[in-house]
């Protein structure tokens, strides 16, 4: 202690150093941290998404089979580090070239198509009532397991969706029936339009984090 | 004739060494780092640390070489790895060494830690070296994890998806962790850039100085076991170093030198 007192620091010196230190620290820390955390701030605070809110066409309802789900790969255009539309256009790089590929399982509830489907073929106009009926019976699910994100596959012998990584099990409606997943498969926001086709957008009934 | 040339060469060498020693102290530093008493019993087990260091150096060297061709963008990453493997001369060898020494590194680090643990070498005064070693181990694990994605093939991609999604289960900050790692809310170009930056710049930059600290602490306290098992050898070594120091400072008498020759 005695040695420390040889070079005493006054109260105002101490305060001054503290204030300068805090200011310098802030100036030096904020830019690099904010720089690195940009995507986090944009998605979590500002609520922006890298995936453009487009509606992508999946298939015609008449092609969804009875008793088993059918899988599709749908690509959503993404905007990530390559800038907004204007920049993309000026640089000659189209945003549509950068996509995220989603595996999608589509099935009828419990494998049973609704009766209204019988009269609908491709090219037919679908009425509002029919759309409502069809929508209620359709499952449009993301293929990544709700546990750790591996893609699930349909095992016909046991009629279940199985995750190859840790054995998560789902039934034909994507409802969790066994294994480690904490919930059902994530469902897309979808709509059936008057042309009878299913359209989906990159929006789920929960936050799957990575899809 | 040959004897004279030899003597002259030795003389010149000594002059050069002295010149460098005077200005940098490099020679005595080299001696300090090279002479180290090692316990005789289980001597091979004490090479595991050197083996780890050797493999990490291999990682640095082959990693630098791979950077000459690797392109960290989603549309070229896989192709550039394909080019390295199939068209660049010795590409398979260079990448093979990077890949296999990374795998062996994990195993050798495990053995190194086991040796340290079972011989009790983490005890006082070496606790901090154990702590630094554990940090190094964690850094190597993250290096292995981030390197996996850079291949941008199905294997590395899905392993990374699973790995990142494990992070989503962290309490309270799960979503933030994921968004930070993948650089947005979807795996894409930013994810690859991030993993590349972490794998190639951030982690090696932290790793290298920490290895220096690890080695410094090792040299400060010596190999475990040397101080109580080998006090005699240690004393002899100290005596010899003292003599050499004396010799270098004051030189030997003419007669002494002649007598030695």
HADDOCK unambig.tbl for C-alpha pairs under 7 A between the chains (distance, minus, plus):
assign (segid A and resid 37 and name CA) (segid B and resid 180 and name CA) 6.35 0.50 0.50
assign (segid A and resid 39 and name CA) (segid B and resid 179 and name CA) 6.66 0.50 0.50
assign (segid A and resid 39 and name CA) (segid B and resid 180 and name CA) 6.63 0.50 0.50
assign (segid A and resid 39 and name CA) (segid B and resid 183 and name CA) 5.18 0.50 0.50
assign (segid A and resid 39 and name CA) (segid B and resid 184 and name CA) 4.71 0.50 0.50
assign (segid A and resid 40 and name CA) (segid B and resid 176 and name CA) 6.29 0.50 0.50
assign (segid A and resid 40 and name CA) (segid B and resid 179 and name CA) 5.33 0.50 0.50
assign (segid A and resid 40 and name CA) (segid B and resid 180 and name CA) 5.48 0.50 0.50
assign (segid A and resid 40 and name CA) (segid B and resid 184 and name CA) 6.46 0.50 0.50
assign (segid A and resid 43 and name CA) (segid B and resid 184 and name CA) 6.55 0.50 0.50
assign (segid A and resid 43 and name CA) (segid B and resid 185 and name CA) 6.77 0.50 0.50
assign (segid A and resid 49 and name CA) (segid B and resid 185 and name CA) 6.29 0.50 0.50
assign (segid A and resid 50 and name CA) (segid B and resid 184 and name CA) 6.37 0.50 0.50
assign (segid A and resid 50 and name CA) (segid B and resid 185 and name CA) 6.18 0.50 0.50
assign (segid A and resid 50 and name CA) (segid B and resid 186 and name CA) 6.68 0.50 0.50
assign (segid A and resid 80 and name CA) (segid B and resid 188 and name CA) 6.98 0.50 0.50
assign (segid A and resid 80 and name CA) (segid B and resid 189 and name CA) 6.62 0.50 0.50
assign (segid A and resid 80 and name CA) (segid B and resid 190 and name CA) 6.34 0.50 0.50
assign (segid A and resid 81 and name CA) (segid B and resid 190 and name CA) 6.10 0.50 0.50
assign (segid A and resid 148 and name CA) (segid B and resid 162 and name CA) 5.04 0.50 0.50
assign (segid A and resid 148 and name CA) (segid B and resid 165 and name CA) 5.43 0.50 0.50
assign (segid A and resid 148 and name CA) (segid B and resid 166 and name CA) 6.46 0.50 0.50
assign (segid A and resid 149 and name CA) (segid B and resid 161 and name CA) 6.43 0.50 0.50
assign (segid A and resid 149 and name CA) (segid B and resid 162 and name CA) 5.88 0.50 0.50
assign (segid A and resid 149 and name CA) (segid B and resid 165 and name CA) 6.86 0.50 0.50
assign (segid A and resid 150 and name CA) (segid B and resid 158 and name CA) 6.84 0.50 0.50
assign (segid A and resid 150 and name CA) (segid B and resid 162 and name CA) 6.86 0.50 0.50
assign (segid A and resid 209 and name CA) (segid B and resid 175 and name CA) 6.79 0.50 0.50
assign (segid A and resid 209 and name CA) (segid B and resid 178 and name CA) 6.85 0.50 0.50
assign (segid A and resid 209 and name CA) (segid B and resid 185 and name CA) 6.72 0.50 0.50
assign (segid A and resid 210 and name CA) (segid B and resid 185 and name CA) 6.77 0.50 0.50
assign (segid A and resid 210 and name CA) (segid B and resid 186 and name CA) 5.70 0.50 0.50
assign (segid A and resid 210 and name CA) (segid B and resid 187 and name CA) 6.86 0.50 0.50
assign (segid A and resid 211 and name CA) (segid B and resid 186 and name CA) 6.15 0.50 0.50
